[in-house]
Amino acid sequence: MSQILDEVLAANQGYASDFNKGDLPMPPGRRFAILTCMDARLDPAKYAGLSEGDAHVIRNAGGRASDDAIRSLVISYKLLGTREWFVIHHTDCGMETFTNDIMSDLLSSSLKTASVDASGWHDGCEGPGCTDGKYINWLTIKNQEQSVLEDVLRIRNHSLVPSDIPVYGYIYDVKSGRLIEVSEATKAGQAN
């Protein structure tokens, strides 16, 4: 086994040894959901004051309102009763460091992990690569405020999203730990 696997399984043993959350209901107790980035520096439970069972947290690269994120939000509302949604992107996001073309070019040359330096992204390993990456919109970010607004609008205007659910837009500052409202996004996401 790998060291990481050993560490995860040992941590789980400790967690399960005094586990007392088995009776939590499936619907989130505080009836809201957060769509945010998968970045390891973000801990939604801490920055939003969550305990187990409080809220749904949907994470992906960039915290973007992808089809799958919207699918999860709709399920969160329709079947599990959430009534408010947050879109939370963050400063210093890796999704700001590349474009769709850069990603598809990197994947075309190699499927191995790339590296980045002051001159940009590079593949250290040659092949095999795959050109399928050019058919994916990687939902990269050029401007955080604009991307939050775009995502709130995409959710707000989706045909399966009820108009009475407010969708708030925020940026998490990785240097201060503060949530900064994107007022234009929150205004666009107001419930009707």
C-alpha positions in Angstrom: 0.0 0.0 0.0 1.1 3.6 -0.5 1.8 5.9 2.4 -1.1 8.1 1.5 -3.5 5.1 1.4 -2.2 4.0 4.8 -2.7 7.5 6.3 -6.2 7.8 4.9 -7.3 4.3 6.2 -5.7 5.0 9.6 -7.5 8.4 9.9 -10.7 6.7 8.9 -10.3 4.1 11.6 -9.9 6.8 14.2 -12.9 8.7 12.9 -15.1 5.6 12.8 -14.0 4.5 16.3 -16.2 7.1 18.0 -18.5 7.9 15.1 -21.9 9.2 16.3 -23.4 10.9 13.2 -25.2 7.8 11.8 -28.6 9.2 12.5 -28.2 12.5 10.5 -31.1 12.9 8.1 -30.3 13.0 4.3 -31.6 16.5 3.7 -29.1 19.2 4.8 -30.3 20.7 8.1 -29.6 24.3 7.2 -31.2 23.9 3.8 -28.5 25.5 1.6 -25.9 24.5 -0.9 -22.4 25.8 -1.8 -20.8 25.4 -5.2 -17.1 26.0 -4.8 -13.6 25.0 -6.0 -11.8 21.8 -5.3 -8.7 23.7 -4.2 -7.2 22.1 -1.1 -6.8 25.5 0.5 -10.5 25.9 0.8 -12.4 24.4 3.7 -16.1 25.3 3.2 -16.9 23.8 6.6 -14.6 26.3 8.3 -15.2 29.4 6.1 -19.0 28.9 6.2 -19.4 27.6 9.7 -20.7 24.1 8.8 -21.0 20.9 10.7 -21.8 17.5 9.2 -25.3 17.5 8.0 -25.7 21.3 7.6 -25.4 21.9 3.9 -24.5 20.4 0.5 -21.1 21.3 -0.8 -20.5 20.7 -4.5 -16.9 21.0 -5.6 -15.2 21.0 -9.0 -12.2 22.7 -10.6 -12.9 26.5 -10.3 -16.3 26.0 -8.6 -17.9 26.5 -12.0 -21.6 26.0 -12.8 -21.0 23.1 -15.2 -23.8 20.9 -16.3 -22.9 18.4 -13.5 -22.8 21.1 -10.9 -26.3 22.3 -11.9 -27.5 18.7 -11.9 -26.4 18.5 -8.3 -28.0 21.8 -7.3 -31.3 20.8 -8.9 -31.2 17.5 -7.0 -30.3 19.4 -3.8 -33.4 21.5 -4.2 -35.9 19.1 -5.8 -35.3 16.1 -3.7 -33.5 17.4 -0.6 -35.1 20.8 0.1 -32.3 23.3 -0.2 -33.6 26.9 -0.5 -30.5 29.0 -1.0 -27.4 28.6 -3.1 -23.9 30.1 -3.0 -21.4 30.3 -5.8 -18.0 30.8 -4.3 -14.8 31.1 -6.4 -11.5 32.1 -4.9 -8.4 34.2 -5.4 -5.2 32.7 -6.7 -7.1 29.9 -8.5 -5.3 27.5 -10.8 -8.1 27.9 -13.3 -6.7 31.3 -14.1 -3.3 29.9 -15.2 -4.3 28.2 -18.4 -6.7 28.3 -21.4 -8.7 25.7 -23.2 -6.0 25.7 -25.9 -3.1 25.3 -23.4 -4.9 22.3 -21.7 -5.7 20.6 -25.0 -2.2 21.1 -26.2 -0.7 19.7 -23.0 -3.0 16.6 -23.2 -2.2 16.1 -26.9 1.5 15.7 -26.1 1.3 13.7 -22.9 -1.2 12.4 -20.3 1.5 12.7 -17.6 1.5 15.6 -15.0 2.6 18.9 -16.5 4.7 21.6 -14.7 4.5 25.3 -14.6 7.1 28.0 -14.3 7.4 31.7 -15.1 7.2 31.0 -18.8 4.1 28.9 -18.6 3.0 25.3 -18.6 5.3 22.5 -19.9 5.1 18.8 -20.4 8.2 17.0 -19.0 7.2 13.7 -20.4 6.6 12.8 -24.0 3.6 10.8 -25.1 1.4 9.1 -25.3 -1.0 12.0 -25.5 -4.7 12.3 -26.6 -6.4 15.0 -28.7 -9.8 14.4 -27.0 -9.1 17.4 -24.7 -9.8 19.8 -27.5 -13.5 18.8 -27.4 -13.9 19.9 -23.7 -14.7 23.3 -22.4 -12.4 23.4 -19.4 -14.2 26.4 -17.9 -11.1 28.4 -17.3 -11.2 31.7 -15.5 -9.9 35.1 -16.8 -11.5 37.3 -14.2 -12.9 36.0 -10.9 -15.7 38.6 -10.5 -16.8 37.9 -14.1 -16.7 34.2 -13.7 -18.8 34.3 -10.5 -21.4 36.5 -12.3 -21.4 34.2 -15.3 -22.0 31.2 -13.1 -24.8 32.8 -11.1 -26.5 33.9 -14.3 -26.1 30.4 -15.8 -27.8 28.9 -12.7 -30.4 31.6 -12.4 -31.4 31.3 -16.1 -31.4 27.5 -16.2 -34.8 26.1 -17.1 -34.8 23.6 -14.1 -33.9 26.2 -11.5 -36.9 27.7 -9.7 -37.0 31.5 -9.6 -37.6 31.6 -5.9 -34.2 30.3 -4.9 -31.6 33.1 -4.2 -28.2 32.5 -5.7 -25.4 34.4 -4.0 -22.0 35.2 -5.6 -18.8 35.4 -3.5 -15.0 35.2 -3.9 -13.0 33.5 -1.1 -9.7 35.3 -0.4 -7.1 32.7 0.2 -4.8 35.2 2.0 -7.4 36.5 4.5 -10.0 33.7 4.7 -12.7 36.3 4.0 -15.7 35.9 1.7 -16.0 38.9 -0.6 -19.4 39.5 -2.1 -19.7 40.0 -5.9 -22.6 42.3 -5.6 -23.5 42.3 -9.3 -23.7 38.5 -9.1 -25.8 38.4 -5.9 -28.1 41.0 -7.5 -28.5 38.9 -10.6 -29.2 35.8 -8.5 -32.0 37.4 -6.5 -35.1 35.3 -6.0 -38.2 36.4 -7.8 
